[in-house]
């Protein structure tokens, strides 16, 4: 008897699963675009509002700090009211306050808008991650999160293109005004995306049992506390390295050589960033496929380890050609590991506190890592941005060690 040939993985995916992926992925891409518009035009904003590198870094830190709060709050909202509702509201919040950044006349006004923008930024990840990890089957969960996470690279590159096109015509304010576009996606998500079946069942059971709403304190019960601590610590190390590096790369590429930058003009800076983020896109997707093939732990160690090795070489290069060559590899390994967070955290926490757990761990890490742009900006005043980047390799190395010592392998775990 002839054995039936297995279907390609993408033909096993349902229509609702693809809708969830498009909703989470588009929200994440536009989240990246809105957040990174600041980095793309930072040189001009610093000039017009008379900001120092330290102040500019602090504003980036402020956004990340508020995103940590937003992620935790929206995680609890997602567990109580639904993944899609939380996703829609978070997108609307970050798009509205990105738009309002364009009206800033002082550093204080800009800081307030960036602070409020961060709430939506943090909320989008946790709502989207919970939506995908509960909608997609275990054997394809890593791939799905890899595809969603890869949308960040698209958004990052889109921010560079938007800034490159709009800034010469309407200045940095026009670039921020463009940030209202994601609000349209929020409307589509509300109409076309279903809540995950596993969440609907959990809510039905909770109503029958008159169960109280999920509490943050449950993350520190004896049942899951070790995963809460591990997830938060891993997130701190991974995000400190990422935000310290990628917040400042556009400024590094566009700053004069005498100020420790690479001295590229706006066309070259945009091109270098787009090419770099192409590498990041492949990194996000590759992590997802590798994680489903060889396991979460091995894939994490591979990406963190190579990021720790490559980042110092990138920072100390300074030569435009070498920056062009190394950039995609740095972004591949220095970004791709984010694809593992959604799947692994989902596989560690039960459904009733899954989004709360994901939101807390990921955004606690983001909150602590929010100091990275300020630290790098402060170090850059004495040694230049390129040299300051080398310091970040310590974070990637520590993340690899945490995975090796403490993270269990969760490949194939079904969610219930």
SULKA-V830944 format. One record per backbone hydrogen bond with DSSP energy under -1.0 kcal/mol. CO is the residue of the C=O (numbers start at 0). NH is the residue of the N-H. Records with the same first field share a line. If there is no record, write none. Layout:
CO->NH + NH
This chain:
7->10
8->11
13->17
14->18
15->19
16->20
17->21
18->22
19->23
20->24
21->25
22->26
23->27
24->28
25->29
26->30
27->31
28->32
29->33
30->34
31->35
32->36
35->39
36->40
40->44
41->45
42->46
43->47
44->48
45->50
51->55
52->56
53->57
54->58
55->59
56->60
57->61
58->62
59->63
60->64
61->65
62->66
63->67
64->68
65->69
66->70
67->71
68->72
69->73
70->74
71->75
72->76
73->77
74->78
75->79
76->80
81->85
82->86
83->87
84->88
85->89
86->90
87->91
88->92
89->93
90->94
91->95
92->96
93->97
94->98
95->99
98->101
99->102
100->103
105->109
106->110
107->111
108->112
109->113
110->114
111->115
112->116
113->117
116->120
117->121
118->122
119->123
120->124
121->125
122->126
123->127
124->128
125->129
126->130
127->131
128->132
129->133
130->134
131->135
136->139
139->143
140->144
141->145
142->146
143->147
144->148
145->149
147->150
148->151
149->153
150->154
151->155
152->156
153->157
154->158
155->159
156->160
157->161
158->162
159->163
160->164
161->165
162->166
165->169
166->170
169->173
170->174
171->175
172->176
173->177
175->178
176->179
177->180
179->182
180->183
181->185
182->186
183->187
184->188
185->189
186->190
187->191
188->192
195->199
196->200
197->201
198->202
199->203
200->204
201->205
202->206
203->207
204->208
205->210
214->217
215->218
216->219
217->220
220->224
223->227
224->228
225->229
226->230
227->231
228->232
229->233
230->234
231->235
232->236
233->237
234->238
235->239
236->240
237->241
238->242
239->243
240->244
241->245
242->246
244->248
247->251
248->252
249->253
250->254
251->261
252->263
254->262
255->258 + 260
256->259
264->268
265->269
266->270
267->271
268->272
269->273
270->274
271->275
272->276
273->277
274->278
275->279
276->280
277->281
278->282
279->283
280->284
281->285
282->286
283->287
284->288
285->289
286->290
287->291
289->293
294->298
295->299
296->300
297->301
298->302
299->303
300->304
301->305
302->306
303->307
304->308
305->309
306->310
309->313
310->314
311->315
318->322
319->323
320->324
321->325
322->326
325->329
326->330
327->331
328->332
329->333
331->335
334->337
335->338
336->339
339->343
340->344
341->345
342->346
344->348
349->352
350->353
352->356
353->357
354->358
355->359
356->360
357->361
358->362
359->363
360->364
361->365
362->366
363->367
364->368
367->370
368->371
370->374
371->375
372->376
373->377
374->378
375->379
378->381 + 382
379->383
383->387
384->388
388->391
389->392
390->393
391->395
392->396
393->397
394->398
395->399
396->400
397->401
398->402
399->403
400->404
401->405
409->412
